[in-house]
Amino acid sequence: MDFTLNPDFLALRESVSRFLMIEAAPEKLREIWQTDAGRSPEMRSMLAAQGLTALSVPEELGGMGMDDMAWSLITQELGYFAIPDSLVDSAYIAVGLLNRLPLDSAIRATWLQKIAEGTGRVAVGHPINPWVADAHMADLLLLAHPTP
């Protein structure tokens, strides 16, 4: 198997890294972490403007249609800079769940477009954990439940 990253992925990672280096100064992040919400709508808007909310959304719904490899690189950069945002929940996990709905589902199309635009924040819950990160800021909650 070849695990070499292609030039497009390397360019994406470099672009995100440069953006975060400029826009995510430690002082700014500390201020965000110390707010009651621990999140910043302005930071989310900047991430959306860079296309990060649209990475996994299908192209026909306004996204880039990228795969897990892109997210592995992006989450590495987000973690390195300690970005205070639940971007991965909204733009990766929720997109994966919504993509499994039927193609003609209005909910699927509406929410994937909102996520791609950066106007929809989704919180994802799991039955094993009673706490849902950023539920207080979410426009939509996706809650998994066990099936018999």
DOBA-816820 format. One record per residue (C-alpha): x, y, z. Coordinates in steps of 0.25 Angstrom, whole numbers, plus 5000, padded with zeros to 4 digits. Layout:
N
XYZ ...
//
This chain:
148
500050005000 500550144997 500250245008 500850365001 500050485002 499650544988 500050684985 498550734987 498550685001 499850745005 499450874999 498150875007 498850845020 499850955017 498751055014 497951025027 499251025035 499551165029 498151215032 498151165046 499551225049 499051365045 497651355050 497751265063 498751345071 498951285085 498351405092 497151405083 496851255086 497051275101 495951385100 495051295093 495351175103 494951265115 493651315110 492351245115 492151165102 493651135100 493351155085 493351275075 492351295064 493351385058 494351265058 493351175052 493051275041 494551285038 494651135037 493451135028 494051245019 495251155017 494351045012 494550955024 493050935027 492850885013 494050785012 493150655013 491850705008 491550654994 491850754982 490450754977 490050814991 491050924991 492250844997 493550794993 493250644994 494650605000 494850485008 495450435021 496850465017 496550615016 495950615030 497150535036 498050655032 497050765036 496750705050 498250695052 498450845049 497150885057 497750805069 499150855067 498550995069 497550955079 496451015072 495251035081 494150985072 493350855069 493550865054 493850715053 492450685059 491750775050 492550765037 493050625038 492250525047 490850595044 491150605029 491450455029 490150425036 489250515028 489950455015 489350325019 487850375018 487150355004 487650444993 486250504992 486150545007 485850685009 486550685023 487850625016 487950735006 487550855015 488550815026 489650775017 489550915010 489450985023 490750915028 491450945015 491151095016 491551095031 490151145035 489751015042 490350955054 490050815058 490350745071 490450595071 490050505082 490350355085 489550265095 490850235103 491150375107 490050465113 490750585109 490650645096 491750745092 491250885088 489750845089 489450985095 489951045082 489450945072 488350975062 488150825060 488350705070 488650565064 488450465075 488850325072 487950215079 488150065080 487349985071 486849845075 
//
